[in-house]
Amino acid sequence: MVTIGFRIPQGALEACRKQIEAKLARIVADVAVKTYNNILHQEFPYFSGSYISSWNINVGSSDRSYNEPVWQRGVYIAPREARAITLPSAYSKVYLTNATPHAYQVEYEGTPKHSGGWQIATAARNNTIMSYKFLV
């Protein structure tokens, strides 16, 4: 009878765990930024300009700030696209929120001119995840 055993040093396992968690944190941050930017580029039911201007992205807690709409050349201006964000850990949460009082109505119920919920955030999340390439 032959027995073969393997032993991996604890330090090597810990280094591997740290690398995996760092990679996961980068993936979560990237998916969140791409989803946020995808939200900003969809067509919106312009119930008001505050809806487009009040999308926020924040790490750790939701940003419930209401942003005044900016009107230029007959169009409401969306917030600037988010750039890369860094998460403290793979277990950090990234929140995409809209603090406009009627955001829930637009997202889930529709507007007076557009019946049915637009589900903009849901569509943006799905589009991002379906197009994301998880490279090892």
N, CA, C and O of each residue as an XYZ file, in Angstrom:
544
protein
N       0.839     -1.159      0.000
C       0.000      0.000      0.000
C       0.893      1.234      0.000
O       1.874      1.330      0.738
N       0.506      2.186     -0.872
C       1.243      3.440     -0.968
C       0.288      4.562     -0.568
O      -0.854      4.609     -1.025
N       0.754      5.439      0.268
C      -0.043      6.597      0.682
C       0.728      7.852      0.305
O       1.911      7.998      0.612
N       0.027      8.747     -0.364
C       0.645     10.029     -0.733
C      -0.168     11.123     -0.070
O      -1.397     11.130     -0.142
N       0.509     12.025      0.561
C      -0.174     13.132      1.226
C       0.367     14.474      0.760
O       1.507     14.578      0.308
N      -0.437     15.459      0.873
C      -0.039     16.824      0.531
C      -0.342     17.733      1.704
O      -1.335     17.572      2.414
N       0.530     18.671      1.876
C       0.317     19.645      2.936
C       0.589     21.027      2.367
O       1.653     21.279      1.801
N      -0.363     21.903      2.518
C      -0.187     23.275      2.051
C       0.050     24.146      3.271
O      -0.753     24.150      4.204
N       1.144     24.878      3.264
C       1.427     25.743      4.420
C       0.303     26.762      4.641
O      -0.263     27.287      3.683
N      -0.004     27.029      5.874
C      -1.078     27.961      6.225
C      -0.842     29.337      5.601
O      -1.793     29.997      5.182
N       0.409     29.770      5.537
C       0.719     31.069      4.941
C       0.348     31.131      3.466
O      -0.101     32.167      2.976
N       0.538     30.018      2.760
C       0.183     29.975      1.340
C      -1.333     30.035      1.157
O      -1.824     30.694      0.241
N      -2.070     29.352      2.022
C      -3.533     29.408      1.962
C      -4.040     30.814      2.246
O      -4.963     31.298      1.591
N      -3.434     31.456      3.216
C      -3.839     32.828      3.565
C      -3.544     33.796      2.416
O      -4.355     34.675      2.126
N      -2.400     33.640      1.769
C      -2.052     34.493      0.628
C      -3.033     34.272     -0.523
O      -3.434     35.224     -1.192
N      -3.413     33.032     -0.747
C      -4.377     32.706     -1.797
C      -5.738     33.330     -1.477
O      -6.373     33.906     -2.360
N      -6.187     33.222     -0.236
C      -7.458     33.806      0.187
C      -7.457     35.312     -0.040
O      -8.442     35.863     -0.530
N      -6.364     35.982      0.311
C      -6.274     37.436      0.144
C      -6.336     37.831     -1.332
O      -6.973     38.824     -1.684
N      -5.681     37.062     -2.187
C      -5.723     37.354     -3.623
C      -7.127     37.184     -4.187
O      -7.582     37.998     -4.990
N      -7.810     36.128     -3.766
C      -9.176     35.882     -4.240
C     -10.111     36.991     -3.771
O     -10.922     37.488     -4.553
N     -10.005     37.383     -2.503
C     -10.863     38.446     -1.984
C     -10.585     39.781     -2.666
O     -11.515     40.546     -2.920
N      -9.329     40.071     -2.965
C      -8.992     41.312     -3.670
C      -9.589     41.309     -5.078
O     -10.104     42.326     -5.541
N      -9.517     40.170     -5.751
C     -10.095     40.052     -7.089
C     -11.615     40.211     -7.030
O     -12.195     40.887     -7.880
N     -12.258     39.606     -6.053
C     -13.702     39.746     -5.897
C     -14.097     41.195     -5.623
O     -15.103     41.667     -6.154
N     -13.333     41.900     -4.813
C     -13.616     43.311     -4.535
C     -13.521     44.132     -5.816
O     -14.346     45.018     -6.039
N     -12.532     43.854     -6.659
C     -12.405     44.579     -7.932
C     -13.586     44.273     -8.849
O     -14.086     45.167     -9.531
N     -14.039     43.010     -8.873
C     -15.169     42.629     -9.717
C     -16.446     43.326     -9.244
O     -17.186     43.883    -10.054
N     -16.703     43.296     -7.937
C     -17.902     43.945     -7.398
C     -17.881     45.441     -7.713
O     -18.896     45.996     -8.134
N     -16.750     46.087     -7.517
C     -16.629     47.525     -7.804
C     -16.860     47.801     -9.285
O     -17.559     48.750     -9.640
N     -16.281     46.986    -10.140
C     -16.419     47.176    -11.584
C     -17.868     46.980    -12.027
O     -18.385     47.776    -12.811
N     -18.521     45.939    -11.539
C     -19.921     45.687    -11.898
C     -20.801     46.843    -11.401
O     -21.706     47.276    -12.114
N     -20.546     47.337    -10.204
C     -21.342     48.446     -9.664
C     -21.187     49.701    -10.515
O     -22.179     50.356    -10.834
N     -19.962     50.041    -10.884
C     -19.717     51.240    -11.695
C     -20.357     51.088    -13.073
O     -20.992     52.017    -13.571
N     -20.191     49.926    -13.685
C     -20.786     49.708    -15.008
C     -22.313     49.760    -14.942
O     -22.952     50.288    -15.852
N     -22.895     49.227    -13.890
C     -24.350     49.268    -13.729
C     -24.822     50.707    -13.556
O     -25.791     51.122    -14.192
N     -24.145     51.468    -12.702
C     -24.497     52.874    -12.485
C     -24.431     53.646    -13.803
O     -25.354     54.385    -14.144
N     -23.345     53.470    -14.531
C     -23.197     54.183    -15.798
C     -24.226     53.725    -16.827
O     -24.676     54.519    -17.653
N     -24.599     52.446    -16.778
C     -25.637     51.930    -17.662
C     -26.979     52.588    -17.356
O     -27.737     52.899    -18.275
N     -27.277     52.801    -16.086
C     -28.511     53.490    -15.680
C     -28.570     54.876    -16.328
O     -29.615     55.294    -16.827
N     -27.455     55.571    -16.313
C     -27.427     56.938    -16.822
C     -27.613     57.019    -18.333
O     -27.956     58.083    -18.849
N     -27.397     55.929    -19.046
C     -27.464     55.952    -20.505
C     -28.725     55.307    -21.076
O     -28.841     55.161    -22.293
N     -29.657     54.925    -20.230
C     -30.908     54.373    -20.730
C     -31.879     55.505    -21.033
O     -31.692     56.637    -20.587
N     -32.903     55.187    -21.787
C     -33.946     56.177    -22.035
C     -34.842     56.214    -20.806
O     -35.164     55.181    -20.220
N     -35.235     57.421    -20.431
C     -35.986     57.603    -19.203
C     -37.370     58.166    -19.470
O     -37.573     58.909    -20.431
N     -38.314     57.812    -18.622
C     -39.604     58.510    -18.647
C     -39.397     59.832    -17.919
O     -39.383     59.860    -16.688
N     -39.240     60.906    -18.644
C     -38.896     62.179    -18.008
C     -40.090     62.766    -17.276
O     -40.669     63.771    -17.690
N     -40.441     62.115    -16.181
C     -41.482     62.599    -15.298
C     -40.994     63.912    -14.697
O     -41.780     64.824    -14.440
N     -39.691     63.992    -14.479
C     -39.037     65.224    -14.038
C     -37.539     65.055    -14.199
O     -37.039     63.932    -14.255
N     -36.838     66.144    -14.272
C     -35.384     66.095    -14.390
C     -34.713     65.630    -13.115
O     -33.575     65.162    -13.143
N     -35.416     65.758    -11.985
C     -34.811     65.323    -10.726
C     -34.604     63.819    -10.703
O     -33.735     63.321     -9.988
N     -35.405     63.089    -11.486
C     -35.251     61.632    -11.517
C     -33.885     61.255    -12.091
O     -33.163     60.455    -11.497
N     -33.533     61.821    -13.230
C     -32.232     61.495    -13.830
C     -31.090     62.072    -12.997
O     -30.036     61.445    -12.886
N     -31.278     63.247    -12.415
C     -30.169     63.892    -11.710
C     -29.912     63.320    -10.320
O     -28.866     63.589     -9.729
N     -30.840     62.542     -9.792
C     -30.698     62.068     -8.408
C     -30.198     60.642     -8.263
O     -30.352     60.045     -7.197
N     -29.603     60.083     -9.310
C     -28.967     58.771     -9.156
C     -27.634     58.959     -8.449
O     -26.862     59.856     -8.792
N     -27.365     58.112     -7.460
C     -26.134     58.189     -6.673
C     -25.501     56.815     -6.545
O     -26.193     55.796     -6.548
N     -24.177     56.796     -6.434
C     -23.433     55.564     -6.168
C     -22.568     55.831     -4.947
O     -21.906     56.865     -4.857
N     -22.579     54.877     -3.995
C     -21.819     55.075     -2.766
C     -21.427     53.722     -2.174
O     -22.160     52.742     -2.308
N     -20.284     53.679     -1.529
C     -19.783     52.464     -0.886
C     -20.103     52.506      0.602
O     -19.859     53.512      1.269
N     -20.653     51.403      1.121
C     -20.864     51.264      2.553
C     -22.243     51.654      3.047
O     -22.755     51.036      3.980
N     -22.859     52.666      2.445
C     -24.205     53.089      2.823
C     -24.834     53.794      1.630
O     -24.135     54.250      0.726
N     -26.149     53.879      1.638
C     -26.810     54.516      0.498
C     -26.711     56.031      0.599
O     -26.819     56.604      1.683
N     -26.506     56.662     -0.532
C     -26.460     58.128     -0.629
C     -27.863     58.568     -1.021
O     -28.283     58.387     -2.164
N     -28.575     59.139     -0.078
C     -29.954     59.532     -0.320
C     -30.082     61.025     -0.594
O     -31.097     61.641     -0.267
N     -29.048     61.598     -1.194
C     -29.106     63.023     -1.481
C     -29.924     63.281     -2.739
O     -29.839     62.561     -3.734
N     -30.709     64.325     -2.649
C     -31.539     64.763     -3.769
C     -30.745     65.799     -4.546
O     -30.210     66.744     -3.966
N     -30.671     65.622     -5.845
C     -29.882     66.531     -6.673
C     -30.809     67.345     -7.569
O     -31.670     66.792     -8.254
N     -30.626     68.642     -7.557
C     -31.434     69.509     -8.411
C     -31.130     69.216     -9.875
O     -29.968     69.034    -10.238
N     -32.145     69.166    -10.709
C     -31.913     68.886    -12.128
C     -31.247     70.057    -12.846
O     -31.474     71.219    -12.508
N     -30.430     69.736    -13.830
C     -29.777     70.745    -14.652
C     -30.362     70.623    -16.059
O     -30.352     69.543    -16.650
N     -30.860     71.713    -16.580
C     -31.508     71.740    -17.892
C     -30.598     72.496    -18.848
O     -30.285     73.664    -18.620
N     -30.173     71.832    -19.918
C     -29.328     72.478    -20.924
C     -29.821     72.104    -22.301
O     -29.990     70.926    -22.615
N     -30.048     73.105    -23.116
C     -30.442     72.904    -24.514
C     -31.619     71.944    -24.667
O     -31.625     71.084    -25.547
N     -32.599     72.102    -23.809
C     -33.811     71.296    -23.933
C     -33.717     69.884    -23.401
O     -34.600     69.069    -23.666
N     -32.662     69.572    -22.651
C     -32.468     68.215    -22.126
C     -31.998     68.307    -20.673
O     -31.199     69.174    -20.319
N     -32.506     67.402    -19.845
C     -31.980     67.289    -18.486
C     -30.656     66.562    -18.538
O     -30.525     65.561    -19.242
N     -29.686     67.045    -17.814
C     -28.339     66.480    -17.827
C     -28.228     65.397    -16.749
O     -28.559     65.623    -15.585
N     -27.765     64.237    -17.156
C     -27.535     63.138    -16.210
C     -26.288     63.433    -15.382
O     -25.442     64.224    -15.800
N     -26.167     62.811    -14.224
C     -24.936     62.978    -13.439
C     -23.735     62.480    -14.241
O     -23.890     61.755    -15.223
N     -22.562     62.869    -13.821
C     -21.350     62.382    -14.484
C     -21.226     60.886    -14.266
O     -21.651     60.344    -13.246
N     -20.634     60.242    -15.246
C     -20.385     58.812    -15.097
C     -19.439     58.579    -13.930
O     -18.570     59.400    -13.640
N     -19.622     57.462    -13.280
C     -18.726     57.093    -12.188
C     -17.439     56.538    -12.769
O     -17.455     55.849    -13.788
N     -16.358     56.832    -12.135
C     -15.067     56.243    -12.495
C     -14.846     55.049    -11.577
O     -15.709     54.721    -10.763
N     -13.730     54.418    -11.701
C     -13.417     53.243    -10.874
C     -13.502     53.604     -9.395
O     -13.077     54.681     -8.977
N     -14.054     52.696     -8.624
C     -14.098     52.861     -7.175
C     -13.298     51.726     -6.551
O     -13.109     50.675     -7.162
N     -12.836     51.949     -5.339
C     -12.077     50.931     -4.616
C     -12.870     50.517     -3.389
O     -13.324     51.360     -2.614
N     -13.031     49.228     -3.222
C     -13.747     48.720     -2.058
C     -12.758     48.298     -0.988
O     -11.706     47.740     -1.304
N     -13.079     48.556      0.275
C     -12.181     48.151      1.364
C     -12.010     46.638      1.466
O     -10.964     46.149      1.891
N     -13.057     45.898      1.068
C     -12.970     44.435      1.107
C     -13.982     43.843      0.131
O     -14.838     44.549     -0.404
N     -13.867     42.549     -0.089
C     -14.792     41.851     -0.976
C     -16.195     41.809     -0.382
O     -17.156     41.510     -1.090
N     -16.324     42.100      0.892
C     -17.609     42.040      1.576
C     -18.283     43.399      1.675
O     -19.338     43.521      2.296
N     -17.692     44.416      1.075
C     -18.277     45.756      1.074
C     -19.493     45.789      0.163
O     -19.574     45.051     -0.819
N     -20.429     46.651      0.502
C     -21.618     46.816     -0.327
C     -21.525     48.139     -1.071
O     -21.050     49.143     -0.541
N     -21.992     48.110     -2.318
C     -22.072     49.318     -3.121
C     -23.557     49.576     -3.353
O     -24.294     48.685     -3.776
N     -23.985     50.801     -3.072
C     -25.396     51.150     -3.197
C     -25.609     52.082     -4.381
O     -24.904     53.079     -4.537
N     -26.595     51.744     -5.218
C     -27.052     52.618     -6.291
C     -28.449     53.052     -5.877
O     -29.353     52.225     -5.762
N     -28.627     54.345     -5.654
C     -29.907     54.833     -5.148
C     -30.382     56.040     -5.943
O     -29.607     56.728     -6.608
N     -31.672     56.267     -5.848
C     -32.270     57.454     -6.427
C     -33.163     58.043     -5.350
O     -34.127     57.410     -4.919
N     -32.842     59.259     -4.914
C     -33.538     59.881     -3.792
C     -34.727     60.739     -4.203
O     -35.344     61.381     -3.353
N     -35.057     60.761     -5.484
C     -36.220     61.524     -5.908
C     -37.464     60.922     -5.280
O     -37.610     59.700     -5.275
N     -38.374     61.748     -4.743
C     -39.569     61.201     -4.091
C     -40.388     60.257     -4.981
O     -41.033     59.344     -4.467
N     -40.374     60.458     -6.288
C     -41.171     59.613     -7.174
C     -40.348     58.512     -7.853
O     -40.822     57.907     -8.815
N     -39.136     58.241     -7.381
C     -38.284     57.215     -8.002
C     -38.941     55.840     -7.950
O     -38.896     55.097     -8.930
N     -39.546     55.496     -6.826
C     -40.207     54.192     -6.709
C     -41.319     54.074     -7.744
O     -41.467     53.041     -8.397
N     -42.103     55.150     -7.885
C     -43.201     55.129     -8.850
C     -42.681     54.900    -10.266
O     -43.222     54.065    -10.992
N     -41.643     55.625    -10.670
C     -41.098     55.482    -12.022
C     -40.546     54.070    -12.214
O     -40.795     53.440    -13.241
N     -39.809     53.581    -11.242
C     -39.143     52.282    -11.357
C     -40.135     51.121    -11.385
O     -39.967     50.183    -12.164
N     -41.163     51.179    -10.543
C     -42.031     50.015    -10.377
C     -43.469     50.183    -10.866
O     -44.141     49.186    -11.130
N     -43.960     51.427    -10.995
C     -45.353     51.623    -11.370
C     -45.522     52.355    -12.699
O     -46.527     52.166    -13.384
N     -44.562     53.179    -13.065
C     -44.666     53.965    -14.283
C     -44.981     55.418    -13.978
O     -45.001     55.830    -12.819
N     -45.223     56.180    -15.016
C     -45.517     57.608    -14.876
C     -46.887     57.882    -15.477
O     -47.476     57.000    -16.103
N     -47.401     59.095    -15.294
C     -48.707     59.400    -15.903
C     -48.714     59.182    -17.427
O     -49.752     58.835    -17.992
N     -47.584     59.380    -18.084
C     -47.516     59.207    -19.541
C     -46.982     57.848    -19.965
O     -47.096     57.483    -21.135
N     -46.406     57.095    -19.047
C     -45.810     55.793    -19.360
C     -46.264     54.777    -18.319
O     -45.735     54.752    -17.207
N     -47.224     53.950    -18.663
C     -47.735     52.982    -17.698
C     -46.747     51.829    -17.519
O     -45.925     51.543    -18.390
N     -46.854     51.197    -16.390
C     -45.972     50.067    -16.092
C     -44.613     50.555    -15.628
O     -44.118     51.571    -16.115
N     -44.013     49.851    -14.705
C     -42.700     50.244    -14.201
C     -41.624     50.154    -15.273
O     -41.625     49.243    -16.100
N     -40.725     51.095    -15.243
C     -39.646     51.109    -16.237
C     -38.508     50.192    -15.822
O     -37.748     49.744    -16.680
N     -38.367     49.902    -14.554
C     -37.331     49.004    -14.027
C     -35.960     49.303    -14.628
O     -35.264     48.412    -15.116
N     -35.599     50.561    -14.578
C     -34.345     51.035    -15.149
C     -33.147     50.425    -14.432
O     -32.216     49.940    -15.075
N     -33.168     50.450    -13.103
C     -32.042     49.905    -12.341
C     -31.922     48.397    -12.549
O     -30.816     47.875    -12.686
N     -33.044     47.705    -12.571
C     -33.028     46.251    -12.778
C     -32.470     45.906    -14.151
O     -31.642     45.005    -14.281
N     -32.920     46.619    -15.168
C     -32.426     46.371    -16.526
C     -30.939     46.664    -16.627
O     -30.200     45.915    -17.266
N     -30.494     47.748    -16.000
C     -29.067     48.097    -16.040
C     -28.226     47.019    -15.365
O     -27.170     46.638    -15.870
N     -28.701     46.533    -14.226
C     -27.978     45.460    -13.526
C     -27.903     44.215    -14.399
O     -26.837     43.619    -14.548
N     -29.027     43.828    -14.970
C     -29.050     42.624    -15.805
C     -28.160     42.776    -17.034
O     -27.426     41.850    -17.380
N     -28.213     43.921    -17.693
C     -27.366     44.163    -18.865
C     -25.889     44.085    -18.510
O     -25.092     43.513    -19.254
N     -25.533     44.656    -17.381
C     -24.127     44.642    -16.963
C     -23.660     43.228    -16.671
O     -22.615     42.802    -17.163
N     -24.416     42.508    -15.884
C     -23.997     41.157    -15.496
C     -23.965     40.224    -16.699
O     -23.068     39.388    -16.811
N     -24.938     40.360    -17.600
C     -24.948     39.482    -18.769
C     -23.770     39.766    -19.705
O     -23.321     38.874    -20.424
N     -23.278     40.988    -19.699
C     -22.177     41.329    -20.598
C     -20.814     41.240    -19.922
O     -19.787     41.401    -20.581
N     -20.793     40.987    -18.627
C     -19.531     40.995    -17.874
C     -18.753     39.706    -18.143
O     -19.313     38.610    -18.169
N     -17.477     39.870    -18.336
C     -16.604     38.713    -18.561
C     -15.779     38.494    -17.290
O     -14.969     39.335    -16.900
N     -16.005     37.354    -16.666
C     -15.279     37.019    -15.454
C     -13.986     36.311    -15.831
O     -13.941     35.084    -15.922
N     -12.951     37.086    -16.046
C     -11.660     36.515    -16.396
C     -10.880     36.210    -15.127
O     -10.839     37.022    -14.203
N     -10.284     35.079    -15.090
C      -9.546     34.671    -13.886
C      -8.160     35.261    -13.917
O      -7.374     35.040    -12.995
